[in-house]
Amino acid sequence: MSIAILGGAGAMGGLYGGLLARGGANVTLIDVARAAVDQINAEGIRISEPEGDIVVPVRASTAPAEVGPVDLVIVFVKGPATEAAMRGALPLVGAGSAVVTLQNGWGNAARLASVVGPDRVFGGTTVHSAGLAAPGHVRHTAKGLTTLGEYGRPVSERVRRVATLFNLAGIETQTSDDILKVVWSKLALNCCALPPSALLRFAAGELVQHDGTLDLMREILREVVAVAAKEGISLDANERWESIQGILKRAGGSKASMLQDVEVRKRTEIDTINGAIVAAGRQHGVPTPYNQSVMWLVQSLHETFA
């Protein structure tokens, strides 16, 4: 299977691309960051694991037209850049190509579908986390499960094939007939944890050590669950709350992706995370003051970035 990864020189794109290439897949990393692409082509992608570093030779490119159609496009660009990135990468899409989003947030699948058509797109979530140490150098900070599925349909043969490929590459993967619920469950975690972490500069484990952050996250979660219900997705608030606390405790000193962005003065994905809840809440008549407040605060940080 030939694979192209949009955002392939980023932390998560580099991680998945490197692991898949090490597993024998035909992978090309697609990215606009010329310095990172040149570094990867010269020396491979370096992945720092707790056990030590691995270096994987893998092709990288800034020019999708030079790569041509592939079997699978994996999208790891930041949510707000999704549509533009996919339009720029249309040469990767051939008659039999599929496109899978493993991005944070909500609405990315619809943005991809608006470019390539809904029948090509399926989705998933990942609990892995990673950060960039340098161009072409990824720090793998937490491992976890990847889940894949079709939107509104049972698991298909193409999803099973991709899951098998991931598992063979050492990326633990399962499939789900209800990927929408899986995506919203991850969205609930991101809405609760990412903005407080970015605003307070807290590592994951610190969020569950303070009454103020705990109270804020609980209120954010209540709004997410209410909006999800209007979207026809049933989330158990108690189950989500216990799960979110457990995930943050286990993550300990790791830094959330939104905090990593803020530290390097880079625009975050707030618009497709809490912003998605605010937009859906407005559509359904569900008040979302806590999600809106943290969205405004993070957007204000964006205005300070050069």
C-alpha positions in Angstrom: 0.0 0.0 0.0 1.4 3.4 -1.0 0.8 6.1 1.7 1.2 9.8 1.8 1.1 11.7 5.1 -0.1 15.4 5.0 1.8 17.2 7.8 4.4 14.5 7.6 7.2 16.6 8.9 5.2 17.5 12.0 5.3 15.5 15.3 2.4 13.1 14.7 2.9 12.9 11.0 6.6 12.1 11.4 5.8 9.6 14.2 3.3 7.6 12.1 5.2 8.0 8.9 8.4 6.7 10.5 6.7 3.8 12.2 4.9 2.8 9.1 8.1 3.1 7.0 10.0 1.0 9.5 7.2 -1.6 9.2 7.8 -1.8 5.4 5.1 0.4 4.0 5.8 2.7 1.0 5.5 6.1 2.7 6.0 9.7 1.6 5.9 12.5 4.0 4.3 15.6 2.5 5.0 19.0 4.2 5.5 22.7 3.4 8.5 22.9 5.7 11.4 22.8 3.3 14.1 22.6 5.9 12.4 19.6 7.6 11.8 17.9 4.3 15.5 18.3 3.3 16.6 17.1 6.7 14.4 13.9 6.5 15.6 13.2 2.9 19.2 13.5 4.0 19.2 11.6 7.3 15.8 10.0 7.7 13.2 10.6 10.5 14.6 10.3 14.0 12.1 9.1 16.7 13.2 9.3 20.3 11.5 6.6 22.4 12.1 6.0 26.1 14.2 3.0 25.1 16.4 5.0 22.8 16.4 6.6 19.3 15.5 5.0 16.0 16.3 6.5 12.6 14.1 5.5 9.7 14.9 6.3 6.0 11.7 7.7 4.5 11.0 9.9 1.5 9.7 13.5 2.1 8.5 16.0 -0.4 7.0 19.5 -0.6 5.5 18.7 -4.0 2.4 16.3 -4.1 2.4 16.5 -7.9 5.9 14.8 -8.0 4.6 12.0 -5.8 1.4 11.3 -7.7 -1.6 9.2 -6.7 -1.3 6.9 -3.6 -3.6 4.3 -2.1 -4.0 6.1 1.3 -3.6 9.7 2.4 -3.3 10.2 6.2 -4.0 13.7 7.3 -2.2 15.2 10.3 -2.2 18.9 9.5 -3.7 21.3 12.1 -7.4 21.4 11.8 -7.8 25.0 10.5 -5.4 24.2 7.6 -7.3 21.0 6.5 -9.1 22.2 3.5 -6.3 24.2 2.0 -3.8 21.4 2.6 -6.0 18.9 0.9 -6.7 21.1 -2.1 -2.9 21.5 -2.4 -2.4 17.8 -2.2 -5.1 16.7 -4.8 -2.4 15.1 -7.1 -2.1 12.4 -4.4 -5.7 11.4 -4.9 -6.4 8.8 -7.7 -9.4 6.7 -8.6 -9.0 4.3 -5.7 -7.5 6.6 -3.1 -8.8 6.8 0.4 -8.3 9.7 2.9 -8.2 9.2 6.7 -8.1 11.9 9.3 -6.4 11.3 12.6 -6.5 15.0 13.5 -7.7 16.5 16.7 -11.0 18.4 16.8 -14.4 18.2 15.0 -15.3 19.0 11.4 -12.1 17.9 9.7 -13.8 15.0 7.9 -16.4 17.3 6.4 -13.6 19.7 5.2 -11.8 16.8 3.6 -15.0 15.5 2.1 -15.7 19.0 0.5 -12.5 18.6 -1.4 -12.3 14.9 -2.3 -15.9 13.6 -1.8 -17.4 11.9 1.3 -17.0 8.4 -0.1 -13.2 8.6 0.1 -13.0 9.8 3.7 -12.9 7.8 6.9 -11.6 8.7 10.3 -10.1 7.8 13.6 -8.4 8.9 16.8 -5.1 8.3 18.4 -3.9 8.4 22.0 -0.3 8.7 21.0 1.4 12.0 21.6 4.6 13.5 20.3 6.6 16.7 20.0 9.2 18.0 17.7 12.7 18.2 19.1 14.1 19.6 15.9 13.4 19.3 12.1 13.2 15.6 11.3 13.4 14.7 15.0 10.3 13.5 16.9 10.0 12.8 20.6 7.4 10.1 21.2 6.0 11.2 24.6 3.1 8.8 25.1 1.8 5.6 23.6 -1.8 4.5 23.2 -4.5 3.1 21.0 -5.5 4.1 17.5 -9.1 3.6 16.5 -10.4 3.6 12.9 -13.9 3.5 11.4 -16.3 4.7 8.7 -18.6 7.6 9.4 -22.1 6.4 9.9 -21.4 2.9 8.5 -20.1 -0.4 9.7 -16.4 -1.1 9.5 -15.4 -1.6 5.9 -12.7 -3.8 4.3 -10.6 -0.8 3.6 -10.6 0.2 7.3 -9.7 -3.4 8.3 -6.8 -3.3 5.8 -5.4 0.0 7.2 -5.8 -1.3 10.8 -3.9 -4.4 9.9 -1.1 -2.3 8.3 -0.9 -0.1 11.4 -0.7 -3.1 13.7 2.0 -4.7 11.6 4.0 -1.5 12.0 3.6 -1.7 15.8 0.9 1.0 16.0 -1.8 -0.7 18.2 -5.0 -0.2 16.3 -8.7 -1.3 16.7 -11.7 -0.6 14.6 -15.1 0.7 15.6 -18.6 0.6 14.1 -19.3 3.9 16.0 -16.4 6.1 15.1 -18.4 9.3 15.7 -18.8 8.4 19.4 -15.1 7.6 19.6 -14.2 11.0 17.9 -16.5 12.9 20.3 -15.1 11.1 23.3 -11.6 12.3 22.3 -13.0 15.7 21.5 -14.3 15.9 25.1 -10.8 15.2 26.4 -9.2 17.8 24.2 -11.8 20.5 25.0 -11.3 20.0 28.7 -7.5 19.6 28.8 -5.9 21.5 26.0 -6.9 25.2 26.6 -6.2 25.2 30.4 -2.9 23.5 29.7 -2.0 26.1 27.1 -3.2 29.1 29.1 -1.6 28.1 32.4 1.5 26.4 31.0 0.5 23.3 32.9 1.7 19.8 32.1 -1.0 17.2 31.8 -0.8 15.9 35.4 -0.9 19.4 36.9 -4.4 19.9 35.6 -5.8 17.4 38.1 -3.9 18.8 41.0 -5.9 22.0 41.4 -9.6 22.7 42.3 -9.8 25.5 39.8 -8.8 23.5 36.8 -10.9 20.5 37.9 -14.0 22.8 38.2 -13.3 24.4 34.9 -12.8 21.1 33.1 -16.0 19.7 34.6 -18.0 22.7 33.3 -16.4 22.4 29.8 -17.3 18.7 29.8 -21.0 19.3 30.7 -21.3 21.6 27.7 -19.6 19.1 25.4 -22.0 16.3 26.5 -25.0 18.6 26.0 -23.9 19.5 22.5 -23.1 15.9 21.6 -26.6 14.9 22.6 -28.1 17.4 20.2 -25.8 15.9 17.5 -27.2 12.5 18.2 -24.2 11.2 20.1 -24.6 9.9 23.6 -21.7 10.5 25.9 -21.8 9.4 29.5 -20.6 12.4 31.5 -19.5 10.4 34.5 -17.5 7.9 32.4 -15.9 10.7 30.4 -14.9 12.6 33.6 -13.3 9.5 35.2 -11.5 8.7 31.9 -10.2 12.2 31.4 -8.8 12.4 34.9 -7.2 9.0 34.5 -5.6 10.0 31.2 -4.2 13.2 32.6 -2.8 11.5 35.7 -1.1 8.9 33.6 0.3 11.5 31.2 2.1 13.2 34.1 4.7 15.7 32.9 3.9 15.4 29.2 2.9 18.6 27.4 -0.3 18.9 25.4 -0.1 19.8 21.7 -1.8 23.2 22.3 0.8 24.0 25.0 3.6 23.1 22.6 2.1 25.4 20.0 1.8 28.3 22.4 5.4 27.8 23.6 6.7 28.3 20.1 4.1 31.1 19.4 2.2 29.1 16.8 -1.5 29.3 16.2 -3.4 26.5 17.9 -6.3 24.3 16.9 -8.7 26.0 19.3 -11.2 26.8 16.4 -11.7 23.2 15.6 -11.8 22.0 19.2 -13.6 24.2 21.6 -14.6 26.4 18.7 -16.4 23.5 17.2 -18.4 23.1 20.4 -19.3 26.7 20.4 -20.5 26.6 16.8 -22.5 23.5 17.2 -24.0 24.8 20.5 -25.1 28.0 18.7 -26.7 25.9 16.0 -28.6 23.7 18.5 -29.4 26.5 21.0 -27.2 25.0 23.7 -25.3 27.6 25.8 -21.5 27.0 25.8 -20.0 29.9 28.0 -17.1 27.9 29.3 -16.0 26.6 25.9 -16.5 30.1 24.5 -14.4 31.7 27.3 -11.4 29.5 26.9 -11.7 29.9 23.1 -11.6 33.7 23.4 -8.6 33.5 25.7 -6.6 31.3 23.4 -7.5 33.4 20.4 -6.3 36.4 22.3 -2.9 34.6 22.7 -2.8 34.2 19.0 -3.0 37.9 18.6 0.2 38.3 20.5 2.2 36.0 18.2 4.4 37.7 15.6 
